[in-house]
């Protein structure tokens, strides 16, 4: 949730953030009203409890002839206390629901609007040009014996696939390159669980508007994660972190699952939008004062990867209405996909400020001060979708694909992926 002090002291700022996201400012008024009702209910309950305690002392000290009347009054007080306690529970539930409608406060400068209102910050690389008709990534993957969609569908249904032969090796090479870069940058490698409890999924902000995209195992009441951001955010849930020596940085390698609800008919060909994929996700806990600088650091690491892989891309500042509930600012990096004649997202990097930490109760103790929520950030350093841009960008006329030099050591020195007979 957001900082309650900010909500109470600067409601207009919160309203402006909601409006930039395309949400009604009325959600702020509703949250303020629910917060007031909750505090009033707590005050009424505490006053009645104090009255009940004082009355109990009077009963204990009263003469015998007065006790019967006082005991009757005590019964009435007890009933009122129980009713007040129920009122507190109801008010707290209503406040929680109202506050959940307030998304993270966007950082100043984030563009307002929806999916199409992003701002391009920079582009890198020349748009690939070919003197032959380029093949798309699926046709190339089939020629290379790298992608098998037909059998993926046979085994698991639509939007599933097998990475085979050089395809499996290519993904492992990408992920291992990314892991090496993360290690060099001081990240601790993690292989997290991919099933999490509801409070962790809720705490990271994934059970709001997009909850339909999350797979839920009802019998166990566990959720399959769509990114290792979720278990890594839960890793320090309920803890006070020591950030005196700097941020805590983790790199989570995991399989990810997304139902892709609402994406019917979109990107049905190939492995752009699928139900299962692998990803190396960077996750950082830091002092909120350092969060924006850390955000830029994560983006620089992503750009370094894409540049060394020879991909053309653009960096965009995502508009407020497309941030998701947790992010206060998000930078996406989109690579050029030749056969689509468009940039497509390869990485997403979010500064979630203290939003997730407040929900998950993750704090630090600034020098000489009280405990306070940390800031959390996340960003992709490699994922299965990168194979799309790699194959299409580095293809050759005969259907073979040049291996970027930076990947060759991870593929036994292979410099060209050749089409199979």
C-alpha positions in Angstrom: 0.0 0.0 0.0 1.0 3.6 -0.2 2.3 5.7 2.7 -0.8 6.6 4.8 0.9 9.8 5.9 1.2 10.9 2.3 -2.4 10.0 1.6 -3.6 12.0 4.6 -1.2 15.0 4.2 -1.1 15.3 0.3 -4.3 13.8 -1.1 -4.1 16.1 -4.2 -0.7 14.5 -5.1 -2.2 11.1 -4.8 -5.2 12.1 -6.9 -2.9 13.5 -9.6 -1.1 10.1 -9.7 -4.3 8.2 -10.0 -5.5 10.5 -12.8 -2.2 10.0 -14.7 -2.8 6.3 -14.5 -6.3 6.8 -15.9 -8.0 6.0 -12.6 -10.7 8.1 -10.9 -9.6 10.5 -8.3 -12.7 9.4 -6.4 -10.7 6.4 -5.3 -8.6 8.8 -3.1 -11.6 10.3 -1.4 -13.0 6.8 -0.8 -9.7 5.7 0.7 -9.6 8.8 3.0 -13.1 8.2 4.2 -12.4 4.5 4.8 -9.3 5.4 6.7 -11.2 7.9 8.9 -13.9 5.3 9.6 -11.3 2.8 10.6 -9.6 5.1 13.0 -12.9 6.2 14.5 -13.9 2.6 15.0 -10.6 1.8 16.7 -11.0 4.9 19.0 -14.6 3.9 19.9 -13.4 0.3 20.7 -10.5 1.5 22.8 -12.7 3.9 24.8 -15.2 1.2 25.5 -12.4 -1.2 26.5 -11.0 1.4 28.9 -14.5 1.9 30.3 -15.0 -1.8 30.7 -11.6 -2.2 32.5 -12.5 0.7 34.9 -16.0 -0.8 35.5 -14.4 -4.2 36.3 -12.4 -2.6 39.0 -15.6 -0.9 40.4 -17.3 -4.3 40.5 -14.5 -5.9 42.3 -14.5 -3.1 45.0 -18.2 -2.6 45.3 -20.2 -3.6 48.4 -22.2 -6.8 48.1 -25.6 -5.0 47.8 -24.4 -3.0 44.7 -22.7 -5.9 42.8 -25.8 -7.3 41.1 -26.6 -4.0 39.4 -22.9 -3.4 38.5 -22.6 -7.0 37.1 -25.7 -6.3 34.8 -24.0 -3.1 33.6 -20.8 -5.1 33.0 -22.8 -7.5 30.8 -24.1 -4.6 28.7 -20.6 -3.2 28.4 -19.2 -6.5 27.3 -21.8 -6.7 24.6 -21.0 -3.2 23.4 -17.2 -4.0 23.4 -17.8 -7.1 21.3 -20.0 -5.1 18.8 -17.2 -2.4 18.7 -14.6 -5.1 18.0 -16.7 -6.4 15.1 -17.1 -2.8 13.8 -13.2 -2.5 13.9 -12.8 -5.7 11.9 -15.4 -4.5 9.3 -13.8 -1.0 9.1 -10.3 -2.5 8.7 -11.5 -4.8 5.9 -13.2 -1.9 4.2 -10.1 0.3 4.5 -7.9 -2.4 3.1 -10.1 -2.8 0.1 -10.3 1.0 -0.4 -6.6 1.5 0.0 -5.9 -1.4 -2.5 -7.5 0.8 -5.2 -4.7 3.3 -4.7 -1.7 2.3 -6.9 1.9 3.3 -6.3 2.5 7.1 -6.6 4.1 7.7 -10.0 7.4 9.5 -10.1 7.5 13.1 -11.4 8.1 13.1 -15.1 6.4 9.8 -15.9 4.2 10.4 -19.0 0.5 10.3 -18.4 -1.8 8.0 -20.4 -2.0 4.4 -21.5 -0.1 1.8 -23.5 0.5 4.0 -26.5 1.5 7.2 -24.6 5.1 6.1 -23.8 8.0 8.4 -24.5 11.1 7.2 -26.4 14.2 8.1 -24.6 16.8 6.8 -27.1 17.4 4.3 -29.8 20.5 2.2 -30.5 21.7 0.5 -33.6 20.7 0.5 -37.3 17.5 -1.2 -38.3 18.6 -4.5 -39.9 18.4 -4.5 -43.7 18.5 -7.7 -45.9 19.1 -8.2 -49.6 16.8 -11.2 -49.4 13.3 -11.9 -48.0 13.9 -12.4 -44.3 12.3 -15.4 -42.5 10.5 -15.0 -39.2 11.9 -16.6 -36.0 9.6 -19.6 -36.2 10.6 -20.5 -39.7 14.2 -20.0 -38.8 13.8 -22.0 -35.6 12.2 -24.9 -37.5 15.0 -24.9 -40.2 17.6 -24.9 -37.4 15.8 -27.7 -35.4 15.6 -25.2 -32.6 11.9 -24.7 -32.0 9.1 -27.2 -32.2 5.7 -25.6 -31.8 3.7 -28.5 -33.3 4.8 -31.0 -30.7 4.5 -28.4 -28.0 0.9 -27.9 -28.9 0.4 -31.7 -29.1 1.8 -32.2 -25.6 0.5 -29.1 -23.7 -1.9 -27.1 -25.9 -1.6 -23.8 -27.7 1.2 -21.4 -26.9 3.5 -24.1 -25.7 6.7 -25.3 -27.5 9.8 -27.3 -27.3 13.2 -25.7 -27.6 15.3 -28.5 -29.2 18.9 -28.9 -30.1 20.6 -25.6 -30.8 17.5 -23.8 -29.5 17.9 -25.3 -26.0 21.6 -24.6 -26.1 21.0 -21.0 -27.3 18.6 -20.3 -24.4 21.1 -21.7 -21.9 23.9 -19.7 -23.4 21.8 -16.5 -23.1 20.9 -17.2 -19.5 24.4 -18.1 -18.5 25.9 -15.0 -20.1 23.3 -12.9 -18.2 24.2 -14.7 -15.0 27.9 -14.1 -15.5 27.2 -10.4 -16.0 25.0 -10.3 -12.9 27.7 -12.0 -10.8 30.3 -9.4 -12.1 27.9 -6.7 -11.0 27.7 -8.1 -7.4 24.3 -9.9 -7.6 23.7 -13.1 -5.6 22.5 -15.9 -7.9 19.2 -17.5 -6.8 17.0 -20.3 -8.0 13.7 -19.5 -6.3 10.6 -21.5 -5.9 8.0 -20.9 -8.6 5.0 -21.6 -6.4 4.2 -18.9 -3.8 1.6 -18.3 -1.1 -1.3 -15.8 -1.7 0.2 -13.2 0.6 3.4 -13.0 -1.4 1.6 -12.7 -4.7 -0.7 -10.1 -3.2 2.1 -8.2 -1.6 4.0 -7.8 -4.9 0.9 -6.4 -6.6 0.1 -9.2 -9.0 -3.4 -10.0 -7.7 -5.0 -6.7 -8.8 -6.3 -5.9 -12.3 -4.1 -8.6 -14.0 -4.9 -11.5 -11.6 -6.5 -13.4 -14.5 -3.0 -13.8 -16.0 -1.8 -15.7 -13.0 -2.2 -19.5 -12.7 -3.7 -20.5 -9.3 -3.6 -24.1 -7.9 -6.9 -24.0 -5.9 -6.4 -27.2 -3.9 -3.1 -26.0 -2.5 -3.9 -22.3 -2.6 -0.6 -21.6 -4.3 0.2 -19.4 -7.3 2.6 -20.1 -10.2 4.8 -17.1 -10.6 5.1 -15.1 -13.9 8.5 -13.7 -12.8 11.0 -14.5 -10.1 10.4 -10.9 -8.9 7.6 -12.5 -6.8 9.5 -15.0 -4.7 12.5 -12.7 -4.5 10.3 -9.9 -3.1 8.9 -12.4 -0.6 12.4 -13.6 0.4 12.9 -10.9 3.0 9.2 -10.6 3.9 8.8 -9.5 7.5 12.4 -8.6 8.0 14.6 -5.6 8.9 17.5 -5.5 6.5 21.0 -4.2 7.1 21.7 -1.9 4.2 24.7 -0.2 5.8 27.0 -1.8 3.3 24.8 -1.1 0.3 21.9 -2.6 -1.5 21.0 -6.2 -1.5 21.0 -7.5 -5.1 19.7 -10.9 -6.3 19.5 -12.5 -9.7 16.8 -15.1 -9.9 16.8 -17.8 -12.6 13.4 -19.4 -13.0 10.8 -20.8 -15.2 7.8 -18.4 -15.4 4.1 -19.0 -16.2 1.5 -16.6 -17.6 -2.0 -17.5 -18.7 -2.0 -14.6 -21.2 -5.6 -13.9 -20.4 -7.1 -11.2 -22.6 -4.5 -11.8 -25.3 -6.6 -14.0 -27.6 -5.4 -13.7 -31.2 -2.3 -11.7 -30.3 1.2 -13.1 -31.3 -0.1 -16.6 -31.7 2.8 -17.5 -34.0 6.0 -18.6 -32.5 7.4 -17.9 -29.0 6.7 -14.2 -28.5 3.7 -14.6 -26.2 3.6 -18.0 -24.6 2.5 -19.6 -21.3 5.9 -20.8 -20.1 9.4 -19.4 -20.5 12.7 -18.9 -18.7 14.0 -15.7 -17.3 16.9 -14.2 -15.3 15.4 -11.5 -13.2 17.4 -8.9 -11.3 15.9 -7.8 -7.9 17.2 -5.1 -5.6 16.4 -4.0 -2.1 17.8 -0.5 -1.4 17.5 2.7 0.5 14.6 4.7 -1.1 17.0 7.6 -1.6 19.1 5.5 -3.9 16.3 3.9 -5.9 16.3 6.1 -9.0 20.0 5.8 -9.4 19.7 2.0 -9.0 17.0 2.0 -11.6 19.3 3.6 -14.2 22.0 1.1 -13.2 19.7 -1.9 -14.1 18.8 -0.3 -17.4 22.5 0.2 -18.3 23.2 -3.5 -17.6 20.3 -4.5 -19.9 21.6 -2.2 -22.7 25.1 -3.6 -22.3 23.7 -7.1 -23.0 21.6 -6.1 -26.0 24.4 -4.1 -27.5 26.9 -7.0 -27.2 24.3 -9.3 -28.8 24.1 -6.9 -31.8 20.4 -6.0 -31.4 18.9 -2.7 -32.4 16.6 -1.4 -29.7 14.8 1.6 -28.2 14.4 2.5 -24.5 11.0 3.9 -23.6 9.6 5.6 -20.5 6.3 3.7 -20.0 3.2 5.8 -19.4 1.5 5.8 -16.0 -1.5 3.8 -17.1 0.6 1.0 -18.3 2.9 0.7 -15.2 1.0 -1.9 -13.3 0.0 -1.2 -9.7 3.4 -1.6 -8.1 5.7 0.4 -10.3 6.3 4.1 -9.8 8.3 4.3 -13.0 9.1 1.6 -15.6 11.6 1.6 -18.5 11.1 -1.0 -21.2 13.7 -1.9 -23.8 12.3 -3.1 -27.1 14.3 -4.8 -29.8 13.6 -4.5 -33.5 12.0 -7.6 -35.0 12.6 -7.4 -38.7 9.7 -9.5 -40.0 7.2 -7.5 -37.9 8.8 -4.2 -38.8 8.4 -3.1 -35.2 10.1 -2.9 -31.8 9.0 -5.6 -29.4 9.6 -5.6 -25.6 12.6 -7.7 -24.4 13.1 -6.2 -21.0 11.1 -4.3 -18.4 12.7 -2.6 -15.4 10.6 -1.1 -12.6 11.2 1.1 -9.6 8.5 0.1 -7.1 9.7 2.6 -4.5 8.4 1.4 -1.1 5.0 0.1 -2.4 5.9 -3.6 -2.2 8.0 -3.3 0.9 5.1 -1.7 2.8 2.8 -4.6 1.8 5.4 -7.2 2.7 6.7 -5.5 5.8 10.4 -5.2 4.7 12.3 -2.4 6.4 15.7 -1.1 7.1 17.1 1.1 9.9 18.7 4.3 8.6 21.7 5.4 10.6 20.4 6.9 13.9 16.8 6.6 12.9 13.6 4.5 13.2 12.9 1.6 10.9 11.5 2.5 7.5 10.4 0.6 4.4 13.0 -0.2 1.8 12.6 0.4 -1.9 12.4 -2.6 -4.3 13.4 -2.7 -8.0 13.3 -5.4 -10.6 14.5 -5.9 -14.2 15.0 -8.6 -16.8 18.5 -9.5 -17.9 17.6 -12.4 -20.2 14.6 -14.3 -21.2 13.3 -16.8 -23.9 11.8 -14.0 -26.0 15.3 -12.7 -26.8 15.7 -15.7 -29.2 13.1 -14.1 -31.5 15.2 -10.9 -32.1 18.5 -12.9 -32.2 17.4 -15.3 -34.9 15.7 -12.7 -37.1 18.5 -10.0 -36.7 21.4 -12.4 -37.4 19.9 -14.6 -40.1 21.5 -15.4 -43.4 20.0 -16.1 -46.8 20.4 -19.8 -46.5 18.5 -20.0 -43.2 21.6 -20.2 -41.0 22.1 -17.7 -38.3 25.3 -16.0 -37.2 26.1 -16.4 -33.5 27.0 -13.1 -31.8 30.6 -13.2 -30.7 29.7 -12.7 -27.0 27.7 -16.0 -27.0 30.3 -18.2 -28.8 32.2 -19.2 -25.7 28.9 -20.5 -24.2 28.2 -22.6 -27.4 31.6 -24.3 -27.6 33.0 -21.7 -30.0 30.1 -22.1 -32.5 30.0 -19.2 -34.9 27.1 -20.2 -37.1 23.9 -22.1 -36.4 23.3 -24.1 -39.6 20.0 -25.3 -40.9 19.5 -29.1 -40.5 19.0 -31.3 -43.4 
